[in-house]
């Protein structure tokens, strides 16, 4: 199975828009961006971009966020862009979520990238996940790892010993690359997580289990310590030779990197999907977005995850939808639903989550009822897709 860069980008465009991501051009046209007047100072450079394991594509999102003054929006920002990977010229799509501290950000990123990979026909995949934790967690883990490696310097290859001068994680990454026997005996970063980092990681795992996603907790999956903090992940297409997989997906949270380069606390997470051995097209394909007739409203962790899964079900059925999964305000979401002029609002709160139902609100008739998802999908297909 193979796809041209144009096919890949067209699928990426449709998937990104369905899950609420927007291009910078669209974000800049939003009424709220009238306040986007002053750029945020930052120190993102070509040098520290190298720490993101994507030739700077992930860190470039921070530059866009600052230079395009998106910090003035003070709301969850879901940004996507099409890129050519530096040096290789391969085709890539980047996803960024800013101003969302909770684990729903990682859940959206994982689910969106998985949906894109599935859309391209690769339905057999596994999410690998790990966490380096927040600053306190990483400090404790680094101290323990340093003690472990220093006691075993004589058994380490010279390259790893040299990298110890930089950081113990750099040395460990080298040992992992060399499949050295010390790797399996080295400390587990998950054992040094702070309470907040442990809860954050546990919530992501709970999303993976609730969504039926095949996953593996891999404490030896590392990313550069100067870029990533807390959760990191990859989506691996299951093939006989992982190196031959046609698409690469990875990402994670980088709040601390944003703080170091802007001196402002801004929650941030992102992912990069690369079509390997491809050449980015000169023109980016665009699809005309369909007007959504449905708005999904949620409140609470479980309802957020159920809403995310429902949004994916609607995508597969060809039903466009509005939503704001990052919002924790029921009234704000209902106001947005009213403002968009949708025909139907679907509401999932804790009661609906526990009873596996949805509140189906007909915005024209001004009535609502509790229905299960099967009934919901039949009704939407009859009332929306039949008229399309």
N, C-alpha and C positions, 0 to 999 in steps of 0.2 A: 504494500500500500504506500502510495506517495502522493504528495500534494504540492502544487506550485505555490510560490510565495503569495500570489494573488488570492488563491483559494484559502490559504492559511489566514491571511489578513481579513478577508471577507468574513470568515467564520469568527475570527477574533472580534471584529467590529460588532457583529450581531450579538455575540455572547456578552461582551462587555456592557453594551447599552442595556441589555435585558436585566443585568444584575445591578444596574444603577451607576455604572462608571461613565464619566463624561470626558471628552477631549478638553484641552485647555481653551480652545476657541469657544466651545459651548459654555464652559464655566465663566469665561470673561463676559459673556453676553447676559448672564443672569442679573436680574435687578439688584441683588444684594452686592454685586461687584462694583457698584457705584462707589463703594467705600474703599475699593482697591486702588489707592492713590500713591502710597509710599512703599517702595520695595523694602523687604526685610534684609538687613545686612547679614552676610554669611561668609564663611571661609572655606567653602567646598572648592577644592582644587583638583587638578589632574592627578596629583600625587595621592591624596587620600581617597579619591574615587577608586583607586586600585584595590582598596580593601573590601569591596563589596562582592567580589567573585564573579562579577558580570561585566568586567571591563568598564565599570562606571555607570552602567545603565540604571541601576537602582539609585545610586547617589545623585544622578542627574535629575531625578524627580524632586529632590530637595532644592536644587538650583531653580527649577521651574516654580516650585511653591513660593520661594523667596522673591525671585525676580519678577514674577507675575503678580505679586502682592496678594496671594491667596490667603495669607494669614489674617487679612482683614475680614474674611467671611465669618470666622468664629462659629463654624458649624462643621459637621462631618463632610469631608471632601473625598470623593472617589474619582480618581484621575487615571486615565489610561492614554497611552501613546504608542505609535508604531515607530520602531527604531531599526537602524542597521548596527549590528554588533561591531564595535571598533576592531580594527585589524582584520577580522575574518569577513566582514560584510554580510554575515548571516542575517536573516530576517527575524525580528523579535517584536514582541508586544510587552509593554511594562504596565503593571497595575500598582497604583499607590493609594493608600488610605491614610488620611491625615485627620487629626483631632478625634480619634476614636481610641480610647485607652483600653476598653474591654476586649475580651477574646473574640467577640463577634467579628472584629476586623480580620483576624486570621481565618475564622470560619468562612467569611465571605471570599477571601482570597483563595483559599483551598478549594471551595466549592465552585467558584468561577473558573479557575484554571482546569479543574477536573472536568467541568462541563464542556469547556473548549476542546480538551483532548478527546472526550467522548464524541463530540460533534464531528471530529475529524476521523472517527472510526476506531480509536484506540480505547476499547472499553475495559481492558484488563490492565489495571494499574494498582500501585500500592503507594500510600502516603507514608513517608518516613518523617519522623518528628523528634526533636530534641529541644532542650532549653539550656542556655548558659546563664539564665537568670538576670536579675537586675545588678546594679553595681556592687551591692553588698554580697550577693551570691557569687558573682564572678571573682571578687576579691578573696573570699574564703576558698573557693575551688582552686584558684591560681596558687594560693599559698600551699594547699595540700598537694597539688600537682608538682610544684617546685620541690617540695621535700621528697616526694616519691622519686622524681627523676634524678635529683642530686645524689641520692644514695646509690644510683645505678648508672652513673656516668661512664664507668668503665665498660659497661655492656652496650652502650649506645653508639651508633654510627657517628662518624666525625661530623657529618652534616647536621645531625640532630643536636649534637653537643654545641656546635657553633650557633644554632638557632636559639639555644637556651639564653644566650646573651640578649636576644630580642624579647622573647616572651616564652614561658613554658608551653603555652598553647601552640606556638609556632613549631616548637620542637615536637610536640605530640602529633601535630598534623603531618610532619615529616615522617614520623614513625608509622603513622597510619598508612601513608603512601607506600612505605616500604614493607608493610604487613609484618612489622616487627613483633616479636613475642611479648614485649613489654606492654603493648597496647591493651591486651585483654586484662592485664593486672592493674592497669592505671586507675586512678579514682574516677568515680562516676559523677558527672556534674549535677545530675538530678538529686543527689544526696546532699547537696550544699545549697539548695534553693531556699530563699527567704519564704516566709509564709505567703506573702502576696504573689511572688513568682510561682510558688507551688500551686496556689489556687488558679492562677491564670493558665498554667499548663494543664491542670486537671480539667478545667472548663473546655479547653480545646479537645482534649481526649474524649470528653463526654459528647461533644458535637460529633466527633468521628464515629463514636459508637451509635449515637442516635440516628445518624444518617446512613448507617450500614456501610461505611467506607472501610475498605481494607487498609489497615495501617500497621506500622511497626515503630515502636519506640527504639530509637537508635542513639544511645549515649555517646557513640563514637563518631557521629556526624557532626562535624565542626564547621564553623564559618569564622571569618576573621574577627578577632576580639575587639578590634577598634571600630568595627562597623555594627555588628549585631549584638543585640541584648534580648534576653528572654527567648521566646519561641523561635525556632528555625525549622524549616520544612522543605521537603522536595516531593515531587510526584514522579514516581518511576514507572515507566511503561514496562510491563513484564515481557521480556524477550529472552531468548537463549543467551544472547550476549548484550548486557546492559549498555555497553559502549556503542552498540549499533542502533539503539533506539533513535527514531527519527526526530523526536521532540524532547527537549530538556525543560524541566519546570522546577524552579526553586525560589525560595524567598524567606522572609522572616521579619522580625520587628527590629527597629533601629532607633528607638527613642533617644538613647544616650548619644548616638552619633549626631542626631539633629541638635541636641543641646550643646554638644561640644563645638559645632560649627555655626550655631546661631545665638548661643547663650539664652535661648528661650525654650521653655518646656513645651514641646509639641509632640504628642503621641503620633507615631508613624510606623506603618508596616507596608510591605510591598512584595511583589513577586515578578519574576521575569519568565516568559515562555519563549523559547527559541526554536525555530525550525532549522535544524542542523543541516549543514552542507547545502545551504541555499544562498541566493543572492537577493538582497532586498530590492524590490521593484522601484523604478524611478517615480512612479505615481502610486499613491495610496488609494486603494479602492474604498469607496464609501457606499453604504446602502441607505436608502431613504427610510428613516424610522417610521414605524406604524404608530398611529395614535392609540394609546392605551385606553381601554374602557373599564379597567379594573384597578383598584388601589388596595394593597394589602397593608393592614394596620396591625401592629403587635405590641405587646407589653410584657416584659419579663424574659429571663434567659431561655426557658423551655419554649415559650411562644416564638421567640426570635428564630430558634433553630427550626421549629416546625414551619414558620413562615418562609424561611430560606428554602426548605425542601418543597414547599408548595409553589414558590416562585419558579423553581426548576421544573416542576411538573407542568406549570403553565407554559414555560419555554418549549418543552417537548411537544405540547399541544398546539403551539403556534399562536398563543394568546399573549400579546404584550401587556405589561403591567407596570404600574407605578408603585414605589415603596420607599421607605426610609428605615432600613433595618437597624441603623445605628442610633436612631432616636429612642429616647427613654420617656418621651412625653406623649401620652395618648391624645390629649387635646390638640397638640400641635399637628400630629399626624392626621387627625380628623379634619382640622382646618385645611390642611394641604389637599386632602381628598376632595373636600367641597370646592376648593379653588380650581382644581384641575378639571372639574366638570365630568368626572367619570360616571358611568352608568351604575357601577356596583362597587361597594366597599366590602372587603372581607376582613373581619376582625377576629384576632386570636389573642385571648388573654389566658390567664392561668386556668380558669374553669374550662375553657374550650380545649386547652392543651391536655388537661387531665381526662376530659371526656371524649377526646379525639373528634371534635366538631369544629365548625366555623360559623361565626355569625355572618349571614349573607344579608347585606343591606342594599335594597333597591333604592338608589338615590332619587329616582324620578317619582316612584310611588310612595316614597317615605315610609316604607315598612321594612321589617327585618325578621329573620327566623334562623333557628339553629339547624344546620344540616351537616351531614358527614361529607367527606371529601369526594366520594364516588358520585353522590347526588350533585355536589357542587360542580364537578367537571362536566357531567352530562348537561347541566343547565347552562353553563358557560359556553360549551360547544354548540348547543342548540341556539342560544341567543346572540353569540358573537361570531364564531367562525362560520356559521351558516349564512350570515349576512355579509361576510367579508367578500 
